C-alpha cells in the first residue's frame, strides 16, 4: 500500500523508499555520465581547482578539499567562489591550518588500525 511522499506501509512498519530506487525504473540517458562529466563546461571548471575563487582559491587544501561548490553558489551566486562555511582563513597557499597536525595523527592511527584489522589501505 503506497502513501504520500513515497512511503510504503507494510504491516505496522514503515519503509522509506530511496529516490534512487524510484530512478531505476526510468530510462537511462543516451549519453554515459562519464562523457557528460568530461565534456561539460561546468564540470570541467569545477574539476579545475586552480579556478577556485576567494579563500578556496588561495588555500593549500584546494586539491584535497576544494570547499563546497553548492554552498558557494548559494551564498554568492558563483559556484567557483569561496565556501562560506569554511572556518579556515588562509593568507596564501603556505598558510597551515591549526588542525593539520592533529588530523595527520588521527589518520596515522586509523591507518595502523586498518592495517592490523585487515582493511585495505
N, C-alpha and C positions, 0 to 999 in steps of 0.2 A: 504494500500500500504506500503510495507516494504522498508526501506532504509538501508544504511550501519550502522554498529555498533548497531543494534537492535533498531534503532529509527523507530517510526511509524508516518506517516503523516495522519492527519485527518483534512481535510479542510485546514485552514490556521494555525492550531495549530500543535505543535509537542510534542509528549509524549515520554519520555524515558521509556523503559521497564526495570524494575528492574531485575538483574540477577537471583534473587530467583524465580521470576515468570517463567523464562525460565527453571529453575531447577525443577520446579514442574512437568513438563512433563516427566522427566527422571524416570527411575525405582528407587525405593528406595533400599538402600543396605540391604543385608540379616541380617547383624549384627546391632542391635539397637545402636544408638550413646551413650547411657548410658553405654553399655558394652564396647564399644571402648575406652571411657574415663577411665573406671575403670580398664581395662585390658591391656592398652598400656603403655610401659615403659616411653615414652616421656611425656605423660600426668601425670603419677604418679610422675615423677620428678618435673614437673612444679608446680603441686599442693602441693608438699612438700617444703614449703618456707624456711625450715631450710637448704636446699641445695643451696640456692642462694649464689652467689659469689660476691666479690668486696664490694662496699659500700652498695649494696642492702642486702647483707648477714649480715652486721653489723648494719643495720638500724632498729630503733624501729617501723617503719611503714611497715615492710615487710609483715605482715599479713593483713594489710588493703590496701596497695598499691602494693608492690612487684615489681614495676618497669615494664617496657615494655619488654617482652621477645623477641619480634620481633626486637626491636632496639638493644638489647643486642646481638642477633645473627648477625645482620647486621654489627655492629661495631667491634665485636671481634671474631665472628665465634662460640661463646659459648652462647647458649640460656639461660644458667643459670648464665651468667656473669652480670655485673652491667649495668644499664640503662644509656647510655652516655648522655641522655637529661636531667637527673635529676639535679636540681640545689643544692640539699641538700648534704652536705658533713659530714656525721656522723663520729664521732670518734669511738663510740661504741653504743650499744643499749640504753644507757641512754641519748644520745645527743638529745635535743629537738629542733625541727625546730622553727625558729623565727616567722613563720606564724601560729603555732599551736593555740595560744590563740585567734587570730582573726578568724580562721576557726571555732573554738568552739563557739564563739559569733554569727557568721553568722548562723551556724547551729541551735543554740538555737532560734534565731529569726524566722528562717524558720519553725522549729517545732511548734512554737507558732502560727504562721500564718496558717500553715496547719491544726492545731487542730481547730482553730476558723472557718476556711473555710470549714471544714467538710472532710478534707483529712485524709487518714488513715496512721498514724504513730504509 
